[in-house]
């Protein structure tokens, strides 16, 4: 950790370790404008503050909620205080859309589970069948006998 003007500043490796992301990720976030170093030394070393660390943690939280980096950038861009409500509204819309998509996936998976359970029940019945006892209308007769 570099001590500069009594402020705790981190080089990229330290920030990477503390934030649990790669140095490449930090550089990529910089390219996208999601973060920027708090200071750059005369030697070109980028230095990051605790606030930069917190910003990366916020980015990670939004990513865990499946926000795209463009969406995260839009939310994190500074603006007038009256944009706060718009940003919250936007965040809510994205999360609600994701919840609806998840619910649809759950419903599809429930149907797949039901079909698989029925298939297992039929196969359990087929286990007991032979050519003489299997009903002629059984769809599995030709497959298993």
Buried (B, 14 or more C-beta within 10 A) or exposed (E): EBEEEEEBBBBBEBBBEBBEBEEEBBBBBBEEEBBEBBBEEEEEEBBBBBEBBEBBEEBBEBBEEEBEBEBBBBBBEEEEEEEEEEBEEBBEEBBEEEEEEEEEEEEEEEEEEEEEEEEEEEEEEBEEBEEEEBEEEBEBBEEEE
